[in-house]
Amino acid sequence: MVEENSNMLLGVRDKPPALRWVLLAIQHVCAMFGATILVPIVVNTTAGADVLSIPVALVTSGIGTLIYLVCTRGRSPVYLGSSFAFIAPMVAGYALAGKSSVFSALMLVGLVYVAVSCIIRISGKAWINKLLPPVIVGPMIMVIGLSLAPTAISEIGLDLAVVPWKNLVVALIAFLTTAFLAVRGKGILRVIPFLIGIIVGYIAAAALGMVDFTQALTANVVEIPKFYLPFMNYNLNFAAVLTIVPIALVTMVEHIGDHKVLSEIIGRDLIEDPGLDRTLLGDGLATFLAALLGGPANTTYGENTSVVGMTRVASVYVIALAAIIAIIFAFSGHLTSLLTAIPAPVLGGISVLLYGFICVNGLKILIHNQVDFNNTKNVVVAATMLVLGLGGATLSVVYGNLSLAMSGMSLAAVIGVILNLVIPEEKHE
């Protein structure tokens, strides 16, 4: 039995009473639901095509979480959901070579996680901090958030000569609801501000006649998600790979950060027990399977960590039940149709905050780790990454029939790592 923190009502391997078990699991589903479905919605809206499926994202989130629990031997109460870090790279990868190239690249992301977990098991984890210090991770996360900003503006219609007044009203309602709950919400409401913002904005849009419920009314009660199997139409495109895979550098650091936060909550160091090698292995296998079925990359969810902290219950049984409920939801035809019908202005209002939050999280990493910008080397690394990432820089190398290209975020990540390793430390006179 895992030792419990004296403040915890239930430890990692304790099973709560049946009714409480269900209620706690529903809280976790609510925490992950808004963000998990938002990733495919935003990717599809930005790409102008059905790249991802909401039901598949829910299924792969649930299955991925169960895989993680098995890999960590039931010793880490973490929920995995759709990763926001890969939104822009997936859109860029789709533009380069279509869906099959996106999922093939995401499968490689999962394999990168697995490879790193094996290296850590053999040689330890100290090298990660040297390769990916805060001065690289912070700007990288900032680039991820800010590069998505034009999508939010477009969804609201603020890029038009004349903005429809209904768009402004609905976007403002969704924005203010989310902002208010994020600042003043109590209990579970403060954990799920984006989900509540979507619901309230959706209701406002429906009242203004902006929602078409035809598809939801005619949908089947039970519908099989449209799984996509890359090995049936395999397309390993190197340009897409170089656009998507380097983002794993950032999400691995986020993975470590989320586990450190949860470790403080439950009073046990998850980096040591079950170990970073096992947690990365679970995350990597979950992402590999998600991509295999046509879903987005998985990542640890801070929202569910907040639920653990709020409820003081760290039971993996609760996390497992939440994963099963998410899988069941994915087979509801009516739910899928309702989610698909969410108007763009609702998403735009939410996204203004969401993308801003992502960017500010990168800034918080720099502040929390007290990155010294009086050090010119740090300025050079961060400034170069921000300009390359936000400027849409593209670097292509052609050798015979082989063509390699990196752009935007992936290029910024790779150049940042190289600069940090190559540039010597500043010497003061």
Buried (B, 14 or more C-beta within 10 A) or exposed (E): EBEBBEEBBBBBBBEBEEEBBBEBBBBBBBBBBBBBBBBBBBBBBBBEBEBBBBBBBBBBBBBBBBBBBEBBBBBBBBBBBBBBBBBBBBBBBBBBBBBBBBBBBBBBBBBBBBBBBBBBBEEEBEEBEEEBBBBBBBBBBBBBBBBBBEBBBBBBBBEEEEBEEBBBBBBBBBBBBBBBBBEEBEEBBBBBBBBBBBBBBBBBBBEBEBBEEEBBEEBEEEBEBEBBEBEEEEBBBBBBBBBBBBBBBBBBBBBBBBBEBBBEBBBBEBBEBBBBBBBBBBBBBBBBBBBBBBBBBBBBBBBBBBBBBBBEBBBBBBBBBBBBBBBEBBBBBBBBBBBBBBBBBBBBBBBBBBBBBBBBBBBEBBEEEEBEEEBEBBBBBBEBBBEBBBEEBBBEEEEEEEEEBBBBBBBBBBBBBEBBEEEEEEEEE
